[in-house]
Amino acid sequence: MTSHRVNLASFVLLLHTQLLNGQVFIRTDEAVLFAAGHGTKCTQGHDFLQEYCVAAALSVGGQLRNGNIILGDWLDTPPGCFLESSDKAIHFNTNIGGINDADFQPVCKPGLDEAALLQPGLGVQCKVGHDFSKADCVGAASSIGGTLHNGHLLGGEWSHAPYGCSVEGTDKSIHFGTDINGVNNGQFEPVCVKDLDDAILQPAISGSKCDPGYDFSQVDCPEAGLSIGGLLPQGIMKVGDWRFLPPGCSISGLNQAIHFNNKSDGVNDGQFQSVCAAGDIKAAFLPPGWDTKCTPDHGISQKDCVMAASSVGGILRDGKFLVDFWHHTPPGCFVQALDKAIHFNTNTASINNGNYQAVCVAEYIDAVLVAELYEGSKCGPALDFTQEECIAAASLVGGRLRTRKFLVDNWDHTPPGCFLQKIDR
């Protein structure tokens, strides 16, 4: 087996992303890492070109061995972009007939259907229309932590396992059950097609509930609750008509048990967190810095502030949403950097003193940080961030403001556009 290495330079760039049909994709296509298995490879049309391999592989945990991508024409590896399982070294195989000997993990473009892993529970299974086919099972399960048992997908007509794609709860081995009447015995985690609407938790405060149109049905409640940390004691969701619970789907603050309240006028006593659909607003924190604030048309309204800020880690301090007219905070929705307490400032002319993080609508939901690109490299056309977008994008991938200042200049020795300095990020 012959190979050669490509030496790379030490620049850190940010590549843009876009929103497509409600899902986020790097414009070179977001990557998923398949499990190592005999013969596993990317499906047709879901492989990366050589020039995109480094960026894609780094985004899923790949490493450059001694600062190099390893290129070769091999018979015993998958074709295209892949990682060696032992050390996650990034490789690219130009032999389209290469067959994976089970020691390598293909790096592939995802399909449009994103996978969700349900927690194990008695009878838990994917809802109708949200199953993965056997052909797609390995890729879907690999993308959320599943592994192949001795390099193989385990398939069978089991009465004790859910129909379709799942992973075993203890060793994460990927299974595909063909018994349409199979009942999960509580040992399997179904792998299902993720709904477009992600679930978020509303804070546990008296009277809180989902906004109209953002609640989950009783059928969807278990999956939504499990996706954000709820539990099904004995594999069963609690259903009732309670006056002291919020209507619809919620999680108990005491034991994380998932409940569904059929009483439409139930009032939260402050002990439950409503499970709500995130809707169309995607929020992002800006890092704390002098006068940092949302760009025009990217502010969050007071009505949406709690939901948006909660979705990115904000909390209600002592169960209170703090609203006032301040001069030293960013205008609109923000959190205090120290404890992530959610605030809303009605003063549109205020200036952030550097101790607060604005919560803004994110047109670009994600950025990818690409290290060790070729010397002189830069983001391709339409993949770079504007100056206005740079702070928000860089903060999503670990960037920080040096002494709380955004550094802007006309340098000859750096890549153009948005970047981080490797030594301090």
C-alpha positions as CSV (number, residue, x, y, z in Angstrom):
1,M,0.0,0.0,0.0
2,T,1.5,3.3,-1.1
3,S,0.7,6.7,0.3
4,H,1.9,10.2,0.4
5,R,1.4,13.2,2.7
6,V,0.5,16.8,2.0
7,N,2.1,19.3,4.3
8,L,-0.3,22.0,5.6
9,A,0.2,25.4,7.1
10,S,-1.1,26.7,10.4
11,F,-4.2,28.9,9.6
12,V,-7.5,28.8,11.3
13,L,-10.5,29.7,9.0
14,L,-14.2,29.9,9.4
15,L,-16.4,28.4,6.7
16,H,-20.0,29.6,6.3
17,T,-23.1,27.5,6.6
18,Q,-26.6,27.8,5.2
19,L,-30.1,26.8,6.2
20,L,-31.8,24.3,3.8
21,N,-35.3,23.0,4.3
22,G,-35.1,23.7,8.0
23,Q,-31.8,21.9,8.5
24,V,-28.3,23.3,8.8
25,F,-25.6,22.4,6.3
26,I,-22.0,23.6,5.8
27,R,-22.1,24.8,2.2
28,T,-19.5,22.1,1.4
29,D,-22.0,19.8,3.1
30,E,-22.0,18.9,6.8
31,A,-20.2,15.6,7.5
32,V,-21.2,12.4,9.3
33,L,-18.8,9.7,10.5
34,F,-19.8,6.1,9.7
35,A,-18.9,3.3,12.0
36,A,-16.0,1.1,11.0
37,G,-17.2,-2.1,9.3
38,H,-16.4,-4.5,6.5
39,G,-17.3,-2.9,3.2
40,T,-18.9,0.2,4.7
41,K,-18.5,3.3,2.5
42,C,-20.4,6.4,1.6
43,T,-23.6,5.9,-0.5
44,Q,-23.5,7.2,-4.0
45,G,-23.6,11.0,-4.1
46,H,-22.7,11.4,-0.4
47,D,-18.9,11.3,-0.7
48,F,-16.6,14.3,-0.4
49,L,-14.2,15.6,-3.0
50,Q,-10.5,15.5,-2.0
51,E,-10.4,19.3,-1.6
52,Y,-13.1,19.2,1.0
53,C,-11.9,16.1,2.9
54,V,-9.8,17.9,5.5
55,A,-12.6,20.4,6.5
56,A,-15.2,17.7,6.6
57,A,-13.1,15.2,8.6
58,L,-12.0,17.8,11.1
59,S,-15.6,18.7,11.8
60,V,-16.3,15.1,13.0
61,G,-13.2,14.6,15.1
62,G,-10.5,13.7,12.6
63,Q,-6.9,14.5,13.2
64,L,-4.0,15.4,10.9
65,R,-1.3,12.9,11.6
66,N,1.9,14.9,12.0
67,G,0.1,17.8,10.4
68,N,-0.6,15.9,7.1
69,I,-3.5,14.4,5.2
70,I,-2.6,10.9,3.9
71,L,-3.3,10.2,0.3
72,G,-3.1,6.9,-1.4
73,D,-4.5,4.3,-3.8
74,W,-5.5,1.4,-1.6
75,L,-7.5,-1.8,-2.0
76,D,-8.3,-2.3,1.7
77,T,-9.8,1.0,2.6
78,P,-13.1,2.7,1.6
79,P,-12.9,5.0,-1.4
80,G,-12.7,8.8,-0.8
81,C,-12.5,10.5,2.6
82,F,-12.1,8.4,5.8
83,L,-10.5,8.2,9.2
84,E,-8.3,5.4,10.6
85,S,-10.2,4.1,13.6
86,S,-7.2,3.8,15.9
87,D,-6.0,7.5,15.9
88,K,-8.6,9.3,13.7
89,A,-6.0,10.2,11.1
90,I,-7.5,11.7,8.0
91,H,-7.0,9.8,4.7
92,F,-8.2,10.1,1.1
93,N,-8.3,7.0,-1.1
94,T,-8.3,7.6,-4.9
95,N,-9.2,4.0,-5.6
96,I,-12.9,4.0,-6.2
97,G,-12.9,0.2,-5.9
98,G,-11.4,0.1,-2.4
99,I,-13.2,-2.2,0.1
100,N,-13.1,-1.3,3.8
101,D,-11.5,-4.0,5.8
102,A,-13.3,-2.8,8.9
103,D,-10.4,-0.6,10.3
104,F,-11.6,2.7,8.8
105,Q,-14.5,5.1,9.2
106,P,-15.9,6.8,6.0
107,V,-16.6,10.5,6.2
108,C,-19.7,11.2,4.3
109,K,-22.3,13.8,3.4
110,P,-25.6,13.3,5.3
111,G,-28.9,12.7,3.7
112,L,-31.7,15.2,4.2
113,D,-33.1,13.0,7.0
114,E,-31.4,13.8,10.4
115,A,-31.4,11.0,13.0
116,A,-32.7,11.2,16.5
117,L,-31.8,8.6,19.2
118,L,-34.7,7.8,21.6
119,Q,-34.0,6.6,25.1
120,P,-34.6,2.9,25.9
121,G,-38.0,2.1,27.4
122,L,-40.6,-0.6,27.3
123,G,-42.4,-0.4,23.9
124,V,-40.5,2.7,22.8
125,Q,-40.3,2.8,19.0
126,C,-40.2,5.3,16.1
127,K,-43.6,6.8,15.3
128,V,-45.1,6.0,11.9
129,G,-43.3,7.4,9.0
130,H,-40.1,8.1,11.0
131,D,-38.3,4.8,10.4
132,F,-35.0,4.4,8.6
133,S,-34.6,1.7,5.9
134,K,-32.1,-1.1,6.4
135,A,-29.9,0.6,3.7
136,D,-29.8,3.8,5.6
137,C,-29.6,2.3,9.1
138,V,-25.8,2.1,9.5
139,G,-25.3,5.7,8.3
140,A,-28.1,7.1,10.5
141,A,-27.0,5.1,13.6
142,S,-23.3,5.9,13.1
143,S,-24.1,9.6,13.0
144,I,-25.4,9.5,16.6
145,G,-22.9,7.1,18.2
146,G,-23.9,3.6,17.1
147,T,-21.2,1.0,16.3
148,L,-21.0,-2.1,14.2
149,H,-20.6,-5.4,16.1
150,N,-17.4,-7.0,14.9
151,G,-17.9,-4.9,11.7
152,H,-21.4,-6.1,11.0
153,L,-25.0,-4.8,11.2
154,L,-27.0,-7.1,13.4
155,G,-30.3,-8.0,11.7
156,G,-33.0,-10.4,12.8
157,E,-36.8,-11.0,13.3
158,W,-36.8,-10.4,17.0
159,S,-40.0,-10.1,19.1
160,H,-38.2,-8.3,21.9
161,A,-36.7,-5.5,19.8
162,P,-38.4,-2.6,18.0
163,Y,-39.0,-2.8,14.3
164,G,-36.4,-1.0,12.2
165,C,-33.1,0.6,13.1
166,S,-31.9,0.7,16.8
167,V,-28.8,0.5,18.9
168,E,-28.5,-1.8,21.9
169,G,-28.3,0.3,25.1
170,T,-25.2,-1.2,26.7
171,D,-22.7,-1.4,23.8
172,K,-24.4,0.8,21.2
173,S,-24.2,-2.0,18.6
174,I,-26.4,-1.2,15.6
175,H,-29.4,-3.5,15.0
176,F,-32.2,-3.8,12.4
177,G,-35.3,-5.6,13.5
178,T,-37.6,-7.1,10.8
179,D,-40.5,-8.1,13.0
180,I,-43.1,-5.4,12.3
181,N,-44.8,-6.5,15.6
182,G,-41.6,-6.4,17.7
183,V,-41.9,-4.8,21.1
184,N,-38.9,-3.0,22.7
185,N,-38.1,-4.8,25.9
186,G,-36.4,-1.6,27.2
187,Q,-32.9,-2.6,26.2
188,F,-32.9,-0.8,22.8
189,E,-32.7,2.8,21.7
190,P,-34.6,3.3,18.4
191,V,-32.9,5.4,15.7
192,C,-35.6,7.5,14.1
193,V,-35.9,10.3,11.5
194,K,-35.8,13.5,13.4
195,D,-38.8,15.9,13.2
196,L,-38.2,19.3,11.7
197,D,-39.2,21.0,15.0
198,D,-36.6,20.5,17.7
199,A,-38.0,20.4,21.3
200,I,-36.9,22.9,23.9
201,L,-37.8,23.3,27.6
202,Q,-39.6,26.3,29.0
203,P,-38.3,27.3,32.5
204,A,-40.2,25.9,35.5
205,I,-42.1,29.0,36.7
206,S,-45.7,29.5,37.8
207,G,-48.1,29.8,34.8
208,S,-45.5,29.1,32.1
209,K,-46.7,27.0,29.1
210,C,-46.0,26.7,25.4
211,D,-47.2,29.5,23.1
212,P,-50.2,28.5,20.8
213,G,-49.0,26.4,17.9
214,Y,-45.7,25.4,19.6
215,D,-47.0,22.5,21.7
216,F,-46.5,18.8,21.0
217,S,-49.4,16.2,20.6
218,Q,-49.8,13.3,23.0
219,V,-48.4,11.0,20.3
220,D,-45.3,13.1,19.8
221,C,-44.7,14.0,23.5
222,P,-42.6,10.9,24.5
223,E,-40.1,11.4,21.7
224,A,-39.9,15.2,22.2
225,G,-39.5,14.8,26.0
226,L,-36.8,12.0,25.7
227,S,-34.9,14.2,23.2
228,I,-34.2,16.8,25.8
229,G,-33.5,14.7,28.9
230,G,-36.9,13.6,30.0
231,L,-37.5,10.1,31.4
232,L,-40.2,7.4,31.1
233,P,-40.3,5.6,34.5
234,Q,-41.1,2.0,33.8
235,G,-41.2,2.9,30.2
236,I,-44.6,4.7,30.6
237,M,-45.5,8.4,30.1
238,K,-47.8,9.8,32.8
239,V,-51.1,11.0,31.3
240,G,-53.9,12.8,33.2
241,D,-56.2,15.8,33.7
242,W,-54.3,17.9,36.3
243,R,-55.1,21.5,37.2
244,F,-51.6,22.2,38.6
245,L,-49.7,21.1,35.4
246,P,-49.3,23.1,32.2
247,P,-51.4,21.8,29.4
248,G,-49.8,19.4,27.0
249,C,-46.3,17.9,27.2
250,S,-44.1,18.7,30.2
251,I,-41.3,17.3,32.4
252,S,-41.3,17.2,36.2
253,G,-38.6,19.2,37.8
254,L,-38.4,16.6,40.6
255,N,-37.6,13.5,38.7
256,Q,-37.6,14.4,35.0
257,A,-40.7,12.2,34.3
258,I,-42.5,13.0,31.1
259,H,-46.2,14.0,31.6
260,F,-49.0,14.9,29.2
261,N,-51.9,17.0,30.6
262,N,-55.2,16.8,28.8
263,K,-56.6,19.7,30.8
264,S,-56.4,22.6,28.4
265,D,-56.8,25.2,31.3
266,G,-54.2,23.6,33.6
267,V,-51.9,26.1,35.3
268,N,-48.3,25.3,35.9
269,D,-47.6,25.5,39.7
270,G,-43.9,26.1,38.9
271,Q,-42.8,22.5,39.3
272,F,-42.9,21.5,35.6
273,Q,-41.1,22.5,32.4
274,S,-43.2,22.6,29.3
275,V,-41.8,20.8,26.3
276,C,-42.4,23.1,23.3
277,A,-41.5,23.1,19.6
278,A,-38.6,25.5,19.0
279,G,-40.3,26.9,15.9
280,D,-38.5,29.0,13.3
281,I,-36.4,31.3,15.5
282,K,-32.9,30.0,15.8
283,A,-30.9,31.9,18.4
284,A,-27.2,32.4,19.0
285,F,-25.2,34.0,21.8
286,L,-22.7,36.8,21.0
287,P,-19.6,36.8,23.2
288,P,-19.4,39.5,25.9
289,G,-17.6,42.6,24.6
290,W,-17.8,46.4,24.5
291,D,-20.9,47.5,22.6
292,T,-21.6,44.1,21.1
293,K,-25.2,43.8,20.1
294,C,-27.4,42.1,17.5
295,T,-27.1,43.4,14.0
296,P,-30.2,45.2,12.5
297,D,-33.2,42.9,12.0
298,H,-31.6,40.1,14.1
299,G,-32.9,41.1,17.5
300,I,-35.3,38.9,19.5
301,S,-38.6,40.4,20.7
302,Q,-39.6,40.6,24.4
303,K,-42.3,38.0,23.7
304,D,-39.8,35.5,22.2
305,C,-36.9,36.3,24.5
306,V,-37.3,33.6,27.2
307,M,-37.9,30.8,24.6
308,A,-35.0,31.9,22.4
309,A,-32.5,32.4,25.2
310,S,-33.5,29.2,26.9
311,S,-32.8,27.3,23.7
312,V,-29.1,28.3,23.8
313,G,-28.6,27.9,27.6
314,G,-30.1,30.9,29.3
315,I,-31.8,30.5,32.6
316,L,-34.4,32.4,34.7
317,R,-32.7,33.8,37.8
318,D,-34.9,32.8,40.8
319,G,-37.6,32.0,38.2
320,K,-37.8,35.6,37.0
321,F,-37.6,37.2,33.6
322,L,-35.7,40.5,34.2
323,V,-37.0,43.4,32.1
324,D,-36.0,47.0,32.6
325,F,-34.5,50.2,31.0
326,W,-30.7,49.9,31.3
327,H,-27.9,52.0,29.9
328,H,-25.0,49.5,30.4
329,T,-26.4,46.4,28.7
330,P,-27.1,45.6,25.0
331,P,-30.6,46.5,23.8
332,G,-33.2,43.8,23.5
333,C,-32.7,40.2,24.6
334,F,-29.5,39.2,26.4
335,V,-28.0,37.1,29.2
336,Q,-25.5,38.1,31.9
337,A,-22.2,36.4,31.0
338,L,-21.6,35.3,34.6
339,D,-24.7,33.2,35.2
340,K,-26.6,33.2,31.9
341,A,-29.6,34.9,33.5
342,I,-32.1,36.0,30.9
343,H,-32.8,39.8,30.6
344,F,-34.6,42.2,28.2
345,N,-33.6,45.8,27.9
346,T,-36.2,48.2,26.5
347,N,-33.5,50.9,25.9
348,T,-32.7,50.7,22.2
349,A,-29.8,53.1,22.6
350,S,-27.9,51.4,25.4
351,I,-24.2,50.3,25.1
352,N,-23.0,46.9,26.4
353,N,-20.3,47.4,29.0
354,G,-18.8,44.0,28.2
355,N,-20.5,41.9,30.9
356,Y,-23.4,40.7,28.8
357,Q,-24.1,38.5,25.8
358,A,-26.7,39.5,23.3
359,V,-29.2,36.8,22.1
360,C,-29.8,37.2,18.4
361,V,-31.6,35.5,15.5
362,A,-29.0,33.4,13.8
363,E,-29.3,33.3,10.0
364,Y,-26.2,31.2,10.0
365,I,-26.7,28.6,12.7
366,D,-23.3,27.0,12.6
367,A,-19.8,27.6,11.5
368,V,-17.0,25.1,11.0
369,L,-13.5,25.8,12.3
370,V,-10.9,24.5,9.9
371,A,-7.3,24.1,11.1
372,E,-4.1,23.3,9.3
373,L,-5.1,24.3,5.7
374,Y,-2.7,24.7,2.9
375,E,-0.4,27.7,3.2
376,G,-2.0,30.7,1.6
377,S,-5.5,29.1,1.7
378,K,-8.7,31.0,2.4
379,C,-12.4,30.5,2.4
380,G,-13.8,29.8,-1.1
381,P,-16.3,32.2,-2.8
382,A,-19.5,32.6,-0.8
383,L,-18.1,30.5,2.1
384,D,-16.7,33.4,4.1
385,F,-18.4,35.5,6.8
386,T,-18.9,39.3,6.6
387,Q,-17.4,41.5,9.3
388,E,-20.8,42.0,10.8
389,E,-21.3,38.2,11.1
390,C,-17.7,37.4,12.3
391,I,-18.1,37.7,16.0
392,A,-21.2,35.6,16.2
393,A,-19.8,32.9,13.9
394,A,-16.4,32.7,15.7
395,S,-18.0,32.5,19.1
396,L,-19.9,29.4,18.0
397,V,-16.6,27.5,17.5
398,G,-14.7,28.7,20.5
399,G,-13.5,32.1,19.5
400,R,-13.1,34.9,22.1
401,L,-12.6,38.6,22.2
402,R,-9.1,39.5,23.3
403,T,-9.5,42.0,26.2
404,R,-13.1,42.1,25.0
405,K,-12.1,43.7,21.6
406,F,-12.8,42.6,18.1
407,L,-9.6,43.0,16.1
408,V,-10.0,44.5,12.7
409,D,-7.1,45.6,10.4
410,N,-5.5,45.3,7.0
411,W,-2.9,42.5,7.5
412,D,-0.7,40.9,4.8
413,H,0.2,37.7,6.7
414,T,-3.3,36.4,7.6
415,P,-6.2,35.0,5.6
416,P,-8.7,37.5,4.5
417,G,-12.0,37.7,6.3
418,C,-13.0,36.1,9.6
419,F,-10.3,34.0,11.4
420,L,-8.9,33.1,14.8
421,Q,-5.3,33.2,16.0
422,K,-4.4,29.6,17.0
423,I,-2.3,30.4,20.0
424,D,-5.1,32.0,22.0
425,R,-8.4,31.7,20.1
